[in-house]
Amino acid sequence: MPIRAVALHSGIYQPSDLDVLQRAFDRIVVPEHTPVQRESIATRLIAVFSSGVTDEAELVARFRN
């Protein structure tokens, strides 16, 4: 899963952080997304998470607007 690989390269996260990121990623990504798009989403998702948005629902909402 790209989210975990990107997260590991982005900094130190707790297992619970990775779980939130993975669940949010799974809710955001659709089958039509290409691998490049998935990687981009993962990178942006981690950036938003790192900026202080750690609520799963809020993370997903930021990508649906």
LUMLUMDREN-2810 file (N, C-alpha, C; in Angstrom, 1 decimal):
<atoms>
<atom><aa>M</aa><ch>A</ch><at>N</at><xx>0.8</xx><yy>-1.2</yy><zz>0.0</zz></atom>
<atom><aa>M</aa><ch>A</ch><at>CA</at><xx>0.0</xx><yy>0.0</yy><zz>0.0</zz></atom>
<atom><aa>M</aa><ch>A</ch><at>C</at><xx>0.9</xx><yy>1.2</yy><zz>0.0</zz></atom>
<atom><aa>P</aa><ch>A</ch><at>N</at><xx>0.6</xx><yy>2.2</yy><zz>-0.9</zz></atom>
<atom><aa>P</aa><ch>A</ch><at>CA</at><xx>1.5</xx><yy>3.3</yy><zz>-1.0</zz></atom>
<atom><aa>P</aa><ch>A</ch><at>C</at><xx>1.5</xx><yy>4.2</yy><zz>0.2</zz></atom>
<atom><aa>I</aa><ch>A</ch><at>N</at><xx>0.4</xx><yy>4.3</yy><zz>0.9</zz></atom>
<atom><aa>I</aa><ch>A</ch><at>CA</at><xx>0.3</xx><yy>5.2</yy><zz>2.0</zz></atom>
<atom><aa>I</aa><ch>A</ch><at>C</at><xx>1.3</xx><yy>4.9</yy><zz>3.1</zz></atom>
<atom><aa>R</aa><ch>A</ch><at>N</at><xx>1.5</xx><yy>3.6</yy><zz>3.4</zz></atom>
<atom><aa>R</aa><ch>A</ch><at>CA</at><xx>2.4</xx><yy>3.3</yy><zz>4.4</zz></atom>
<atom><aa>R</aa><ch>A</ch><at>C</at><xx>3.9</xx><yy>3.5</yy><zz>4.0</zz></atom>
<atom><aa>A</aa><ch>A</ch><at>N</at><xx>4.2</xx><yy>3.2</yy><zz>2.7</zz></atom>
<atom><aa>A</aa><ch>A</ch><at>CA</at><xx>5.5</xx><yy>3.5</yy><zz>2.2</zz></atom>
<atom><aa>A</aa><ch>A</ch><at>C</at><xx>5.8</xx><yy>5.0</yy><zz>2.2</zz></atom>
<atom><aa>V</aa><ch>A</ch><at>N</at><xx>4.9</xx><yy>5.8</yy><zz>1.8</zz></atom>
<atom><aa>V</aa><ch>A</ch><at>CA</at><xx>5.1</xx><yy>7.2</yy><zz>1.8</zz></atom>
<atom><aa>V</aa><ch>A</ch><at>C</at><xx>5.2</xx><yy>7.7</yy><zz>3.2</zz></atom>
<atom><aa>A</aa><ch>A</ch><at>N</at><xx>4.4</xx><yy>7.2</yy><zz>4.1</zz></atom>
<atom><aa>A</aa><ch>A</ch><at>CA</at><xx>4.4</xx><yy>7.7</yy><zz>5.5</zz></atom>
<atom><aa>A</aa><ch>A</ch><at>C</at><xx>5.8</xx><yy>7.4</yy><zz>6.2</zz></atom>
<atom><aa>L</aa><ch>A</ch><at>N</at><xx>6.3</xx><yy>6.2</yy><zz>5.9</zz></atom>
<atom><aa>L</aa><ch>A</ch><at>CA</at><xx>7.6</xx><yy>5.8</yy><zz>6.5</zz></atom>
<atom><aa>L</aa><ch>A</ch><at>C</at><xx>8.7</xx><yy>6.7</yy><zz>6.0</zz></atom>
<atom><aa>H</aa><ch>A</ch><at>N</at><xx>8.6</xx><yy>7.3</yy><zz>4.8</zz></atom>
<atom><aa>H</aa><ch>A</ch><at>CA</at><xx>9.6</xx><yy>8.1</yy><zz>4.3</zz></atom>
<atom><aa>H</aa><ch>A</ch><at>C</at><xx>9.4</xx><yy>9.6</yy><zz>4.7</zz></atom>
<atom><aa>S</aa><ch>A</ch><at>N</at><xx>8.2</xx><yy>9.9</yy><zz>5.2</zz></atom>
<atom><aa>S</aa><ch>A</ch><at>CA</at><xx>7.9</xx><yy>11.3</yy><zz>5.6</zz></atom>
<atom><aa>S</aa><ch>A</ch><at>C</at><xx>8.2</xx><yy>11.6</yy><zz>7.0</zz></atom>
<atom><aa>G</aa><ch>A</ch><at>N</at><xx>8.3</xx><yy>10.7</yy><zz>7.9</zz></atom>
<atom><aa>G</aa><ch>A</ch><at>CA</at><xx>8.6</xx><yy>11.0</yy><zz>9.3</zz></atom>
<atom><aa>G</aa><ch>A</ch><at>C</at><xx>8.2</xx><yy>9.8</yy><zz>10.2</zz></atom>
<atom><aa>I</aa><ch>A</ch><at>N</at><xx>8.2</xx><yy>10.1</yy><zz>11.5</zz></atom>
<atom><aa>I</aa><ch>A</ch><at>CA</at><xx>7.9</xx><yy>9.0</yy><zz>12.4</zz></atom>
<atom><aa>I</aa><ch>A</ch><at>C</at><xx>6.5</xx><yy>9.1</yy><zz>12.8</zz></atom>
<atom><aa>Y</aa><ch>A</ch><at>N</at><xx>5.8</xx><yy>8.0</yy><zz>12.6</zz></atom>
<atom><aa>Y</aa><ch>A</ch><at>CA</at><xx>4.3</xx><yy>8.0</yy><zz>13.0</zz></atom>
<atom><aa>Y</aa><ch>A</ch><at>C</at><xx>4.1</xx><yy>6.8</yy><zz>13.9</zz></atom>
<atom><aa>Q</aa><ch>A</ch><at>N</at><xx>3.1</xx><yy>6.9</yy><zz>14.7</zz></atom>
<atom><aa>Q</aa><ch>A</ch><at>CA</at><xx>2.7</xx><yy>5.8</yy><zz>15.6</zz></atom>
<atom><aa>Q</aa><ch>A</ch><at>C</at><xx>1.8</xx><yy>4.9</yy><zz>14.8</zz></atom>
<atom><aa>P</aa><ch>A</ch><at>N</at><xx>1.7</xx><yy>3.6</yy><zz>15.2</zz></atom>
<atom><aa>P</aa><ch>A</ch><at>CA</at><xx>0.9</xx><yy>2.7</yy><zz>14.5</zz></atom>
<atom><aa>P</aa><ch>A</ch><at>C</at><xx>-0.6</xx><yy>3.2</yy><zz>14.4</zz></atom>
<atom><aa>S</aa><ch>A</ch><at>N</at><xx>-1.1</xx><yy>3.9</yy><zz>15.4</zz></atom>
<atom><aa>S</aa><ch>A</ch><at>CA</at><xx>-2.4</xx><yy>4.4</yy><zz>15.3</zz></atom>
<atom><aa>S</aa><ch>A</ch><at>C</at><xx>-2.5</xx><yy>5.5</yy><zz>14.3</zz></atom>
<atom><aa>D</aa><ch>A</ch><at>N</at><xx>-1.5</xx><yy>6.3</yy><zz>14.1</zz></atom>
<atom><aa>D</aa><ch>A</ch><at>CA</at><xx>-1.5</xx><yy>7.3</yy><zz>13.0</zz></atom>
<atom><aa>D</aa><ch>A</ch><at>C</at><xx>-1.6</xx><yy>6.6</yy><zz>11.6</zz></atom>
<atom><aa>L</aa><ch>A</ch><at>N</at><xx>-0.8</xx><yy>5.6</yy><zz>11.5</zz></atom>
<atom><aa>L</aa><ch>A</ch><at>CA</at><xx>-0.8</xx><yy>4.9</yy><zz>10.2</zz></atom>
<atom><aa>L</aa><ch>A</ch><at>C</at><xx>-2.1</xx><yy>4.2</yy><zz>9.9</zz></atom>
<atom><aa>D</aa><ch>A</ch><at>N</at><xx>-2.8</xx><yy>3.8</yy><zz>11.0</zz></atom>
<atom><aa>D</aa><ch>A</ch><at>CA</at><xx>-4.1</xx><yy>3.2</yy><zz>10.8</zz></atom>
<atom><aa>D</aa><ch>A</ch><at>C</at><xx>-5.1</xx><yy>4.3</yy><zz>10.3</zz></atom>
<atom><aa>V</aa><ch>A</ch><at>N</at><xx>-5.1</xx><yy>5.5</yy><zz>10.9</zz></atom>
<atom><aa>V</aa><ch>A</ch><at>CA</at><xx>-5.9</xx><yy>6.6</yy><zz>10.5</zz></atom>
<atom><aa>V</aa><ch>A</ch><at>C</at><xx>-5.7</xx><yy>6.9</yy><zz>9.0</zz></atom>
<atom><aa>L</aa><ch>A</ch><at>N</at><xx>-4.4</xx><yy>7.1</yy><zz>8.7</zz></atom>
<atom><aa>L</aa><ch>A</ch><at>CA</at><xx>-4.0</xx><yy>7.4</yy><zz>7.3</zz></atom>
<atom><aa>L</aa><ch>A</ch><at>C</at><xx>-4.5</xx><yy>6.3</yy><zz>6.4</zz></atom>
<atom><aa>Q</aa><ch>A</ch><at>N</at><xx>-4.3</xx><yy>5.1</yy><zz>6.7</zz></atom>
<atom><aa>Q</aa><ch>A</ch><at>CA</at><xx>-4.7</xx><yy>4.0</yy><zz>5.8</zz></atom>
<atom><aa>Q</aa><ch>A</ch><at>C</at><xx>-6.2</xx><yy>4.0</yy><zz>5.6</zz></atom>
<atom><aa>R</aa><ch>A</ch><at>N</at><xx>-7.0</xx><yy>4.2</yy><zz>6.7</zz></atom>
<atom><aa>R</aa><ch>A</ch><at>CA</at><xx>-8.5</xx><yy>4.2</yy><zz>6.5</zz></atom>
<atom><aa>R</aa><ch>A</ch><at>C</at><xx>-8.9</xx><yy>5.4</yy><zz>5.7</zz></atom>
<atom><aa>A</aa><ch>A</ch><at>N</at><xx>-8.3</xx><yy>6.5</yy><zz>5.9</zz></atom>
<atom><aa>A</aa><ch>A</ch><at>CA</at><xx>-8.7</xx><yy>7.7</yy><zz>5.1</zz></atom>
<atom><aa>A</aa><ch>A</ch><at>C</at><xx>-8.3</xx><yy>7.5</yy><zz>3.7</zz></atom>
<atom><aa>F</aa><ch>A</ch><at>N</at><xx>-7.1</xx><yy>7.0</yy><zz>3.4</zz></atom>
<atom><aa>F</aa><ch>A</ch><at>CA</at><xx>-6.7</xx><yy>6.7</yy><zz>2.1</zz></atom>
<atom><aa>F</aa><ch>A</ch><at>C</at><xx>-7.6</xx><yy>5.7</yy><zz>1.4</zz></atom>
<atom><aa>D</aa><ch>A</ch><at>N</at><xx>-8.0</xx><yy>4.7</yy><zz>2.1</zz></atom>
<atom><aa>D</aa><ch>A</ch><at>CA</at><xx>-8.9</xx><yy>3.7</yy><zz>1.5</zz></atom>
<atom><aa>D</aa><ch>A</ch><at>C</at><xx>-10.3</xx><yy>4.3</yy><zz>1.1</zz></atom>
<atom><aa>R</aa><ch>A</ch><at>N</at><xx>-10.7</xx><yy>5.3</yy><zz>1.9</zz></atom>
<atom><aa>R</aa><ch>A</ch><at>CA</at><xx>-12.0</xx><yy>6.0</yy><zz>1.6</zz></atom>
<atom><aa>R</aa><ch>A</ch><at>C</at><xx>-11.9</xx><yy>7.0</yy><zz>0.5</zz></atom>
<atom><aa>I</aa><ch>A</ch><at>N</at><xx>-10.7</xx><yy>7.5</yy><zz>0.3</zz></atom>
<atom><aa>I</aa><ch>A</ch><at>CA</at><xx>-10.5</xx><yy>8.5</yy><zz>-0.8</zz></atom>
<atom><aa>I</aa><ch>A</ch><at>C</at><xx>-10.3</xx><yy>7.9</yy><zz>-2.1</zz></atom>
<atom><aa>V</aa><ch>A</ch><at>N</at><xx>-9.5</xx><yy>6.9</yy><zz>-2.2</zz></atom>
<atom><aa>V</aa><ch>A</ch><at>CA</at><xx>-9.0</xx><yy>6.3</yy><zz>-3.5</zz></atom>
<atom><aa>V</aa><ch>A</ch><at>C</at><xx>-10.2</xx><yy>5.5</yy><zz>-4.1</zz></atom>
<atom><aa>V</aa><ch>A</ch><at>N</at><xx>-10.3</xx><yy>5.6</yy><zz>-5.4</zz></atom>
<atom><aa>V</aa><ch>A</ch><at>CA</at><xx>-11.3</xx><yy>4.9</yy><zz>-6.2</zz></atom>
<atom><aa>V</aa><ch>A</ch><at>C</at><xx>-10.5</xx><yy>4.0</yy><zz>-7.2</zz></atom>
<atom><aa>P</aa><ch>A</ch><at>N</at><xx>-11.2</xx><yy>2.9</yy><zz>-7.6</zz></atom>
<atom><aa>P</aa><ch>A</ch><at>CA</at><xx>-10.5</xx><yy>2.0</yy><zz>-8.5</zz></atom>
<atom><aa>P</aa><ch>A</ch><at>C</at><xx>-9.9</xx><yy>2.7</yy><zz>-9.8</zz></atom>
<atom><aa>E</aa><ch>A</ch><at>N</at><xx>-10.5</xx><yy>3.7</yy><zz>-10.2</zz></atom>
<atom><aa>E</aa><ch>A</ch><at>CA</at><xx>-10.1</xx><yy>4.4</yy><zz>-11.4</zz></atom>
<atom><aa>E</aa><ch>A</ch><at>C</at><xx>-8.7</xx><yy>5.2</yy><zz>-11.3</zz></atom>
<atom><aa>H</aa><ch>A</ch><at>N</at><xx>-8.3</xx><yy>5.4</yy><zz>-10.0</zz></atom>
<atom><aa>H</aa><ch>A</ch><at>CA</at><xx>-7.1</xx><yy>6.1</yy><zz>-9.8</zz></atom>
<atom><aa>H</aa><ch>A</ch><at>C</at><xx>-5.9</xx><yy>5.3</yy><zz>-10.3</zz></atom>
<atom><aa>T</aa><ch>A</ch><at>N</at><xx>-5.0</xx><yy>5.9</yy><zz>-11.0</zz></atom>
<atom><aa>T</aa><ch>A</ch><at>CA</at><xx>-3.8</xx><yy>5.3</yy><zz>-11.4</zz></atom>
<atom><aa>T</aa><ch>A</ch><at>C</at><xx>-2.8</xx><yy>5.2</yy><zz>-10.2</zz></atom>
<atom><aa>P</aa><ch>A</ch><at>N</at><xx>-1.8</xx><yy>4.3</yy><zz>-10.4</zz></atom>
<atom><aa>P</aa><ch>A</ch><at>CA</at><xx>-0.7</xx><yy>4.3</yy><zz>-9.3</zz></atom>
<atom><aa>P</aa><ch>A</ch><at>C</at><xx>-0.1</xx><yy>5.6</yy><zz>-9.0</zz></atom>
<atom><aa>V</aa><ch>A</ch><at>N</at><xx>0.1</xx><yy>6.4</yy><zz>-10.1</zz></atom>
<atom><aa>V</aa><ch>A</ch><at>CA</at><xx>0.7</xx><yy>7.8</yy><zz>-9.9</zz></atom>
<atom><aa>V</aa><ch>A</ch><at>C</at><xx>-0.3</xx><yy>8.6</yy><zz>-9.1</zz></atom>
<atom><aa>Q</aa><ch>A</ch><at>N</at><xx>-1.6</xx><yy>8.6</yy><zz>-9.4</zz></atom>
<atom><aa>Q</aa><ch>A</ch><at>CA</at><xx>-2.6</xx><yy>9.3</yy><zz>-8.6</zz></atom>
<atom><aa>Q</aa><ch>A</ch><at>C</at><xx>-2.6</xx><yy>8.9</yy><zz>-7.2</zz></atom>
<atom><aa>R</aa><ch>A</ch><at>N</at><xx>-2.6</xx><yy>7.6</yy><zz>-7.0</zz></atom>
<atom><aa>R</aa><ch>A</ch><at>CA</at><xx>-2.6</xx><yy>7.1</yy><zz>-5.6</zz></atom>
<atom><aa>R</aa><ch>A</ch><at>C</at><xx>-1.4</xx><yy>7.6</yy><zz>-4.8</zz></atom>
<atom><aa>E</aa><ch>A</ch><at>N</at><xx>-0.2</xx><yy>7.6</yy><zz>-5.4</zz></atom>
<atom><aa>E</aa><ch>A</ch><at>CA</at><xx>1.0</xx><yy>8.1</yy><zz>-4.7</zz></atom>
<atom><aa>E</aa><ch>A</ch><at>C</at><xx>0.8</xx><yy>9.5</yy><zz>-4.4</zz></atom>
<atom><aa>S</aa><ch>A</ch><at>N</at><xx>0.3</xx><yy>10.3</yy><zz>-5.3</zz></atom>
<atom><aa>S</aa><ch>A</ch><at>CA</at><xx>0.1</xx><yy>11.7</yy><zz>-5.1</zz></atom>
<atom><aa>S</aa><ch>A</ch><at>C</at><xx>-0.9</xx><yy>12.0</yy><zz>-4.0</zz></atom>
<atom><aa>I</aa><ch>A</ch><at>N</at><xx>-2.0</xx><yy>11.2</yy><zz>-3.9</zz></atom>
<atom><aa>I</aa><ch>A</ch><at>CA</at><xx>-3.0</xx><yy>11.3</yy><zz>-2.9</zz></atom>
<atom><aa>I</aa><ch>A</ch><at>C</at><xx>-2.3</xx><yy>11.0</yy><zz>-1.5</zz></atom>
<atom><aa>A</aa><ch>A</ch><at>N</at><xx>-1.5</xx><yy>9.9</yy><zz>-1.5</zz></atom>
<atom><aa>A</aa><ch>A</ch><at>CA</at><xx>-0.9</xx><yy>9.5</yy><zz>-0.3</zz></atom>
<atom><aa>A</aa><ch>A</ch><at>C</at><xx>0.0</xx><yy>10.6</yy><zz>0.2</zz></atom>
<atom><aa>T</aa><ch>A</ch><at>N</at><xx>0.8</xx><yy>11.2</yy><zz>-0.6</zz></atom>
<atom><aa>T</aa><ch>A</ch><at>CA</at><xx>1.7</xx><yy>12.3</yy><zz>-0.3</zz></atom>
<atom><aa>T</aa><ch>A</ch><at>C</at><xx>0.9</xx><yy>13.5</yy><zz>0.3</zz></atom>
<atom><aa>R</aa><ch>A</ch><at>N</at><xx>-0.1</xx><yy>13.9</yy><zz>-0.4</zz></atom>
<atom><aa>R</aa><ch>A</ch><at>CA</at><xx>-0.9</xx><yy>15.0</yy><zz>0.0</zz></atom>
<atom><aa>R</aa><ch>A</ch><at>C</at><xx>-1.6</xx><yy>14.7</yy><zz>1.4</zz></atom>
<atom><aa>L</aa><ch>A</ch><at>N</at><xx>-2.1</xx><yy>13.5</yy><zz>1.5</zz></atom>
<atom><aa>L</aa><ch>A</ch><at>CA</at><xx>-2.8</xx><yy>13.1</yy><zz>2.7</zz></atom>
<atom><aa>L</aa><ch>A</ch><at>C</at><xx>-1.9</xx><yy>13.2</yy><zz>3.9</zz></atom>
<atom><aa>I</aa><ch>A</ch><at>N</at><xx>-0.6</xx><yy>12.7</yy><zz>3.8</zz></atom>
<atom><aa>I</aa><ch>A</ch><at>CA</at><xx>0.3</xx><yy>12.8</yy><zz>4.8</zz></atom>
<atom><aa>I</aa><ch>A</ch><at>C</at><xx>0.7</xx><yy>14.3</yy><zz>5.1</zz></atom>
<atom><aa>A</aa><ch>A</ch><at>N</at><xx>0.8</xx><yy>15.1</yy><zz>4.1</zz></atom>
<atom><aa>A</aa><ch>A</ch><at>CA</at><xx>1.0</xx><yy>16.5</yy><zz>4.4</zz></atom>
<atom><aa>A</aa><ch>A</ch><at>C</at><xx>-0.1</xx><yy>17.2</yy><zz>5.2</zz></atom>
<atom><aa>V</aa><ch>A</ch><at>N</at><xx>-1.3</xx><yy>16.9</yy><zz>4.8</zz></atom>
<atom><aa>V</aa><ch>A</ch><at>CA</at><xx>-2.5</xx><yy>17.4</yy><zz>5.6</zz></atom>
<atom><aa>V</aa><ch>A</ch><at>C</at><xx>-2.4</xx><yy>16.9</yy><zz>7.0</zz></atom>
<atom><aa>F</aa><ch>A</ch><at>N</at><xx>-2.2</xx><yy>15.6</yy><zz>7.2</zz></atom>
<atom><aa>F</aa><ch>A</ch><at>CA</at><xx>-2.1</xx><yy>15.0</yy><zz>8.5</zz></atom>
<atom><aa>F</aa><ch>A</ch><at>C</at><xx>-1.0</xx><yy>15.7</yy><zz>9.3</zz></atom>
<atom><aa>S</aa><ch>A</ch><at>N</at><xx>0.1</xx><yy>15.9</yy><zz>8.7</zz></atom>
<atom><aa>S</aa><ch>A</ch><at>CA</at><xx>1.3</xx><yy>16.5</yy><zz>9.4</zz></atom>
<atom><aa>S</aa><ch>A</ch><at>C</at><xx>1.0</xx><yy>17.9</yy><zz>9.8</zz></atom>
<atom><aa>S</aa><ch>A</ch><at>N</at><xx>0.1</xx><yy>18.6</yy><zz>9.1</zz></atom>
<atom><aa>S</aa><ch>A</ch><at>CA</at><xx>-0.2</xx><yy>20.0</yy><zz>9.4</zz></atom>
<atom><aa>S</aa><ch>A</ch><at>C</at><xx>-1.1</xx><yy>20.1</yy><zz>10.6</zz></atom>
<atom><aa>G</aa><ch>A</ch><at>N</at><xx>-1.6</xx><yy>18.9</yy><zz>11.1</zz></atom>
<atom><aa>G</aa><ch>A</ch><at>CA</at><xx>-2.4</xx><yy>19.0</yy><zz>12.3</zz></atom>
<atom><aa>G</aa><ch>A</ch><at>C</at><xx>-3.8</xx><yy>18.4</yy><zz>12.1</zz></atom>
<atom><aa>V</aa><ch>A</ch><at>N</at><xx>-4.2</xx><yy>18.1</yy><zz>10.9</zz></atom>
<atom><aa>V</aa><ch>A</ch><at>CA</at><xx>-5.5</xx><yy>17.5</yy><zz>10.7</zz></atom>
<atom><aa>V</aa><ch>A</ch><at>C</at><xx>-5.4</xx><yy>16.0</yy><zz>10.9</zz></atom>
<atom><aa>T</aa><ch>A</ch><at>N</at><xx>-5.8</xx><yy>15.5</yy><zz>12.1</zz></atom>
<atom><aa>T</aa><ch>A</ch><at>CA</at><xx>-5.6</xx><yy>14.1</yy><zz>12.4</zz></atom>
<atom><aa>T</aa><ch>A</ch><at>C</at><xx>-6.9</xx><yy>13.3</yy><zz>12.5</zz></atom>
<atom><aa>D</aa><ch>A</ch><at>N</at><xx>-8.0</xx><yy>14.0</yy><zz>12.4</zz></atom>
<atom><aa>D</aa><ch>A</ch><at>CA</at><xx>-9.3</xx><yy>13.3</yy><zz>12.4</zz></atom>
<atom><aa>D</aa><ch>A</ch><at>C</at><xx>-9.6</xx><yy>12.7</yy><zz>11.0</zz></atom>
<atom><aa>E</aa><ch>A</ch><at>N</at><xx>-9.9</xx><yy>11.4</yy><zz>11.1</zz></atom>
<atom><aa>E</aa><ch>A</ch><at>CA</at><xx>-10.2</xx><yy>10.7</yy><zz>9.8</zz></atom>
<atom><aa>E</aa><ch>A</ch><at>C</at><xx>-11.2</xx><yy>11.3</yy><zz>8.9</zz></atom>
<atom><aa>A</aa><ch>A</ch><at>N</at><xx>-12.4</xx><yy>11.6</yy><zz>9.5</zz></atom>
<atom><aa>A</aa><ch>A</ch><at>CA</at><xx>-13.5</xx><yy>12.2</yy><zz>8.8</zz></atom>
<atom><aa>A</aa><ch>A</ch><at>C</at><xx>-13.0</xx><yy>13.5</yy><zz>8.1</zz></atom>
<atom><aa>E</aa><ch>A</ch><at>N</at><xx>-12.3</xx><yy>14.4</yy><zz>8.9</zz></atom>
<atom><aa>E</aa><ch>A</ch><at>CA</at><xx>-11.9</xx><yy>15.6</yy><zz>8.3</zz></atom>
<atom><aa>E</aa><ch>A</ch><at>C</at><xx>-10.9</xx><yy>15.4</yy><zz>7.2</zz></atom>
<atom><aa>L</aa><ch>A</ch><at>N</at><xx>-10.0</xx><yy>14.5</yy><zz>7.4</zz></atom>
<atom><aa>L</aa><ch>A</ch><at>CA</at><xx>-9.0</xx><yy>14.2</yy><zz>6.3</zz></atom>
<atom><aa>L</aa><ch>A</ch><at>C</at><xx>-9.8</xx><yy>13.8</yy><zz>5.0</zz></atom>
<atom><aa>V</aa><ch>A</ch><at>N</at><xx>-10.7</xx><yy>12.9</yy><zz>5.1</zz></atom>
<atom><aa>V</aa><ch>A</ch><at>CA</at><xx>-11.5</xx><yy>12.5</yy><zz>3.9</zz></atom>
<atom><aa>V</aa><ch>A</ch><at>C</at><xx>-12.2</xx><yy>13.7</yy><zz>3.3</zz></atom>
<atom><aa>A</aa><ch>A</ch><at>N</at><xx>-12.9</xx><yy>14.5</yy><zz>4.2</zz></atom>
<atom><aa>A</aa><ch>A</ch><at>CA</at><xx>-13.6</xx><yy>15.7</yy><zz>3.7</zz></atom>
<atom><aa>A</aa><ch>A</ch><at>C</at><xx>-12.7</xx><yy>16.6</yy><zz>2.9</zz></atom>
<atom><aa>R</aa><ch>A</ch><at>N</at><xx>-11.5</xx><yy>16.8</yy><zz>3.3</zz></atom>
<atom><aa>R</aa><ch>A</ch><at>CA</at><xx>-10.6</xx><yy>17.7</yy><zz>2.6</zz></atom>
<atom><aa>R</aa><ch>A</ch><at>C</at><xx>-10.3</xx><yy>17.2</yy><zz>1.2</zz></atom>
<atom><aa>F</aa><ch>A</ch><at>N</at><xx>-10.4</xx><yy>16.0</yy><zz>1.0</zz></atom>
<atom><aa>F</aa><ch>A</ch><at>CA</at><xx>-10.2</xx><yy>15.4</yy><zz>-0.4</zz></atom>
<atom><aa>F</aa><ch>A</ch><at>C</at><xx>-11.4</xx><yy>15.3</yy><zz>-1.2</zz></atom>
<atom><aa>R</aa><ch>A</ch><at>N</at><xx>-12.5</xx><yy>15.5</yy><zz>-0.6</zz></atom>
<atom><aa>R</aa><ch>A</ch><at>CA</at><xx>-13.8</xx><yy>15.4</yy><zz>-1.4</zz></atom>
<atom><aa>R</aa><ch>A</ch><at>C</at><xx>-14.4</xx><yy>16.7</yy><zz>-1.8</zz></atom>
<atom><aa>N</aa><ch>A</ch><at>N</at><xx>-13.8</xx><yy>17.8</yy><zz>-1.3</zz></atom>
<atom><aa>N</aa><ch>A</ch><at>CA</at><xx>-14.2</xx><yy>19.1</yy><zz>-1.7</zz></atom>
<atom><aa>N</aa><ch>A</ch><at>C</at><xx>-13.5</xx><yy>19.6</yy><zz>-2.9</zz></atom>
</atoms>
